[in-house]
Amino acid sequence: MGKNLNRKRRHHERQFGSAEIINFLDPKFEHERALPPIKALNPTQADYLDALRKASQVIVLGPAGTGKTWLAATHAADLYRNRQIDKIILTRPNVPCGRSLGYFPGTLEDKFAPWAVPVAEAIKERIGKAAYALALKHGGIELVPFEVMRGRSWKNAFVLLDEAQNATPAEIKTFLTRIGEDCTVVINGDVSQCDLDRDSGLRTVIAMIEAQKLAVPVIEFTRADIVRSGICAMWVNAFAEAQI
């Protein structure tokens, strides 16, 4: 009789959502971690942070090493830690599209994971590795390849499209029409580093914002805003001078 009762109890155990699973299984996530506030290192970063906090959509442009991805990922992690959003969605175009991903082992999400490393590392720094792993496992953080984006929709989420210069106009249209209620969307790219042999969707969207005066802030970093390191700045400038 006792065994049957235990089986029934196990059968009727409450099923928890992803946020609750993290709360119950990861005490470090539940308690406040001693984290400094996100600090802008130059005026352009300050404008970017202000746009992230006030706008539902932000386009950010500029060269490597300016903090475009890091600031977006860190801000998203803070929103998630503070329960202001249900999930973080990370995506980026795959270039060469439809070819290089096939050589990675595992599922489509496993194949996509190496592309998301810069964003993932920034989030882990903010919420901790254990909380990140749990969020990824239970859907609080999603890595969404462009191949499986059609038909999806998101709400109450932070959605980051990285390397957007490599999205075609059709792909970026698909991305933007997935966005539901209560989302913050960041489109991040460097139009000078486009690897496509056709029009860039990022350039198309920027032109539409300017022509139609759409209420989407566009933050543009320059080589003077590079903060990663002096070496990074030196090489970005050197390649720019060589027009490579």
KACOR-V414029 format. One record per residue. N is the residue number from 1. NEAR is the number of other ideal C-beta (glycine too) atoms within 10 Angstrom. Layout:
n=[N/N]
near=[NEAR/NEAR]
This chain:
n=[1/2/3/4/5/6/7/8/9/10/11/12/13/14/15/16/17/18/19/20/21/22/23/24/25/26/27/28/29/30/31/32/33/34/35/36/37/38/39/40/41/42/43/44/45/46/47/48/49/50/51/52/53/54/55/56/57/58/59/60/61/62/63/64/65/66/67/68/69/70/71/72/73/74/75/76/77/78/79/80/81/82/83/84/85/86/87/88/89/90/91/92/93/94/95/96/97/98/99/100/101/102/103/104/105/106/107/108/109/110/111/112/113/114/115/116/117/118/119/120/121/122/123/124/125/126/127/128/129/130/131/132/133/134/135/136/137/138/139/140/141/142/143/144/145/146/147/148/149/150/151/152/153/154/155/156/157/158/159/160/161/162/163/164/165/166/167/168/169/170/171/172/173/174/175/176/177/178/179/180/181/182/183/184/185/186/187/188/189/190/191/192/193/194/195/196/197/198/199/200/201/202/203/204/205/206/207/208/209/210/211/212/213/214/215/216/217/218/219/220/221/222/223/224/225/226/227/228/229/230/231/232/233/234/235/236/237/238/239/240/241/242/243/244]
near=[5/6/7/8/9/10/10/9/9/8/7/8/7/5/7/13/12/17/19/12/17/24/16/12/14/18/9/12/20/11/7/7/11/4/13/5/6/17/8/15/12/15/9/21/21/12/16/27/20/14/18/22/12/9/16/12/18/22/22/26/21/22/22/17/19/30/24/24/20/19/22/26/27/21/22/29/26/18/18/26/18/9/9/13/22/18/21/26/22/25/27/24/25/21/17/10/16/10/9/12/19/9/7/14/6/9/9/15/14/12/19/22/17/10/22/22/9/14/25/20/14/19/26/16/15/19/26/17/13/15/25/24/14/22/24/20/12/17/13/22/27/17/20/21/18/22/13/12/15/11/7/14/10/19/12/13/24/26/25/24/26/21/21/29/21/23/29/18/16/11/20/22/13/17/24/15/10/18/18/12/10/13/19/23/21/26/26/24/28/19/14/11/13/20/12/17/5/8/12/22/27/27/17/16/23/20/10/13/16/10/8/9/8/11/9/18/16/15/23/15/23/11/14/11/20/22/16/14/10/8/9/15/19/11/14/17/14/10/14/12/8/7/5/6]
